[in-house]
């Protein structure tokens, strides 16, 4: 097995990288850290055998500058911050961690649903300002049991959310453009996107951001939702047309929205969305727990280490690269 590899870490919004360091050391790889500035990344990537990235943009310029690069590993599930097409063109594998943070994201989405169902934020704001008018503060509160949750996207997280919601008595319908059936153990009714919008009391989004899902929740979708329904987004900000959402919330066409992600990622404090009383906002933290970060570092690094060792990683975003001569050569020589 070879060694002396350099792994460029673009960003890591947590303190310890001990798990990654330990995994990468097994294949003789050292970590090098950079700020997220694209110019610096393009320079540093020239000597990198691998890149590990969380939120930083790894664009075509960085891919093209990285002559030694074998793999770009994503700390997480979505890869919309990585130029996957450019990486594929240059024979570079892109990896992710699709099994990561299922418990955390589903718990967060469910917490948002419960917060709206019981109007916790409205009551909290009310009593802090001295208003104890109880039910008069909030929309009419309905019993959760018997209401309908619509899950958009039945990947690892969408499938994990369904039984948690059903344990609370929610009926679950779902839409996934890539599925015509669900596993036998999952009791979910598959419906069209339009039917889901019409039937759901809560809509929870769990799709990646790509050309097919950008602004999936648009003005037409929002107009089909019930006036009493709530939207929950723990996926990607770009899945929702944010201007259309602001209009729908202002006009009372839907009851509220709980958002962990935005477009742009960090919307300014004065954004009209944040001024609306029927919005719950959290700062892209649905993935977070102390346990999930350890898992993420270890699994993301394991993908990179596998590629450097000439082995197939656990999760490949662009598997077509595996059939290229470059990959065959790396596998045969053990890197």
N, C-alpha and C positions, 0 to 999 in steps of 0.2 A: 504493500500500500504506500502511496506517495505521502508527502507531508509538506510543511512550509506554506500552507494555504493562508490567504488573507480573506477574512469575512468583514465587509464594510457594513456597519450598522448605521443606518441613516437617522433613526430616532427610536426611542423607547420610553414611553411616558410612565415609567416606574423606576424604582431606585436600584434594585438588584438585578444583575444579569448573571448571577452565579450559575443558574441552571443551564443557560446557553453556553457559558464558558466551559463548563464541565463536559457537556455533550460534544462540543466542537474540538476540545483538546484530544479526544479519543482518535480523531483523524488528523491530528497535527495541524489544526487550524487555529489561528489567533484572530481575535476581534479587534477591529479598528473603528473608532467612533467619529462621526461627522455631524455638523449642524445640517439642518434640512435645506439649506440654500442650494438651488439647482446648479449654480456655477461651481460651487465647491464639490458637490457630489459628482459632477461630470469629471472633474480633475482627479478626485480620489478613486473613482471607479476604474480608472485605467489600469491600476495595479491590483484590482480585486478579483478574486476567484469566485466570490459569492457576495450577494447583497442580502441583508435582512432589513426589512422596512415595515413600519407600522402605518403612520399617516403621511409620511413624506411622499412627494410625487417622484416617481421613477419614470421619467418620460423618455421618448425616443432618443433625445440627445445623450442621455446618460447611457442608454443601452448601446448606442453606436460607438461611444467613447471607450467602452469597457472591452478591450480586446481579449482579455483572459477570462471573462465572465462565463461561468457555467450555469449558474442558478440564481434566481431572484426569489427569495423566500418571504412570504407575507406573514407578519404577526397578526393573524386573524383569518377571516373568512373571505370577505369581499376583496377583489383585486382591481377595483376601478381606479386606483391611484398608480397602477403599473401599466406600462405600454406593452400589453401582452402580445399584440400583433408584431410589434418590432422585435420583441424577445424571440418569438417563434421564428421570424424571418432570419434571425442571427443564430438559430440553433441553441437558444438559451431556455432552460426549463424554468417555469414559474410554478411555485408551490404555495399551498395555503394550509390552513388547519380547520377543515370543515366541521370537526367534532368539538371544537372549542366553544366554551361558554354557553352550552345549551341550557343548563340550569339557571345561570345568571340572567340571560336575556329573557327566557320564559318567565322567570320570577318577576323581572322588571316590567314586562308587558302586563302580567297579571296584576301587579301592584297598581299600575296606571288604570287598569279596568276597574279595580276595586275602589280606587280613589274617586273615580267618576261616579261609580254606582252608589257610593255612600256620600258623595259630595264633600269629601274630607277637606280639600283645599278651600272650598267656598266657606265652610263652617270655621275653619282655622282663621282665615282672613277676617271673617265677621267678628268673632269674639275678640280678636286682637284690637279691633277698632271700637269695641264696646257694644256691638250689635248682637243681641242674644235672641233674635226673632226666629231662630230655629228654622223650621221648614220654609218660612217665607223668604229665607236667604237663597234657597236653591231651587233648581228645577224639581218638579215632583220626583220623589225617590221611589223606585220600583224594586220589588223583590228580585234578586239576581236569578234565582232558580226559575228556569223556564224561558229566560231571555236567550237570544241567539248571538253567538260569536262567529264572525266570518274571518277565517284565516286565509290571507293571500300569500301563497308560497308554502309548499309542503316539503321543504328540505329538512335537514336535521332539527332545526329549531321549530319550524311550524308543526312538525309531527310530534315534537316533545311538548308543545303548548296544549295540544288538543286534550290529552287526558287530565292535565291539571285543571283546565277550564271545566271539563265535564265533572270533575270531583266537586265543583262548586254548584253544580246543577245547570250549567249552561249547555244549551244545544250548540253543536258545532257544525257549520258548513264550511267548505273550503274550495279554493280555486287554485289550480297550478297548471299553467299552460303546457308544462312538460309531462304531465301525468294524466293517464286515463283510468288509473286505479290506485288504490292505496293498500298497504299491507293488511292482511286479514285481521291482525290484532288491533288495528286502528279503526275505531267506529266513527268515521267522518263521512258526511255526504258531500260528494263532489258536485259542484254547480258551476254555471258560467259566471264570469266576472260581474255581468249585469245583474244576475239573480242574487248574487252575494250582496251587492250594494243595496238592493231593494229589501232584502230580508234581514240583514244583520242589525243588531242593536249596538254592537261593537265590531269595528273592523280593525284587525291587527295585521300589519304588513311585515312579511318575512321573505322578501325576494332580494336577489343581488341587483346592483345597478348596472344596467347595460342598455343597449339601444332599444331593446324590446320592453324594458320596464321604466325607462325615463318618463316621468310625468304619467305613469300608469294611473295614478289618482289625479285626474284632471277635472275641469269644470263639469264635464258630462257625468263622470262618476259621482262627484259630490252632489249633483242635482238628483241622482237616483237614490241617494241615501235618505233614510228617514230623518225628519227634523229632530227627532229625539235621540239620534244615533251619535256615537263617538268614534273618532278615528285615533288609532294608536300606531305610531311609527317608531320602531326600534331598528329599522333596516338601514336605509340610506336616505338622506334628505332629498336627493334628486328624483326619488320615486314619486314624490308629491309635487304638483305644481303649486308652489307656495303662494303665489299671488291669487290663484283661484281659491286656495284654502282660506286666505285672509278674507276674501269677499264672502265666502260661504259662512264663515263664522260671524262676521259683522252683520250679515243679513238674517242670521238665525236659521239658515237652511240646514245646518247640522248643529247638534248641541254643544260639541266641544272637540278638542284635539289634544292628545298627549304626545309630545314629541321629544325623542332623545337625540334626533339628528336633524340637521338643517341644511339649507343651501343659501349661502356658503356654509361651510362646516361651523364657523364661528360667526353667527350673525351679530351685528352691532346691537348694543343695548337699546338703541332708539328704534329698532326695527318695529314696524306696526304689528307684526305677529305677537311680539312680546307684550304689547300694551293691551291685548285682549284678555278680558277676565275669564273667558272660557277656554283658556289654554294652560296646560301644565307643561313645563319645559325642564328638561334635565340635560346636562352637558356631555352627551355621548358617553355615558357611564354604564349602560346596560350590560356591557361585557364584564364589568369589574367585580371581582372578589379577590381576596388574597390568594385563595386556592387557584382561581382561574388564571392568574398571572403566572404562577409557577408552571402550571400545565402549558400555557401558551408558549413561554420561553423554551421549555424543554421540547415540545412537539415541533415548533417552528425550526429550532436548531437541528433537530433530528432529521428533518427533511433535507436541510442544507448539507449536513454531514453525510447523509446517504449518497447524495449526488457527488460530493467530493471523493467519496470512496468508490465510485463507479457502480453504485447500487441504485435500484429504483426507489424513490421516496414514497412515503405512505399516501400522499395526496398530490396529484399533478394537475395543474390547470390546463396545460397545453400538451396532452399526451402524444400529439403527432411528432413532437421533437424526438421522442424515444426511438422512432424508426429511422432517424437520420444517421449518416455514417459517423458523424462526430460522436454521437452518444454511444454507438456500437463500439467505437474505438476506446472510449473511456471505460466502458463496462468490461471489455476484454483485457485491458491493461491494468484494471483495478485502480484507475486514476493515477 
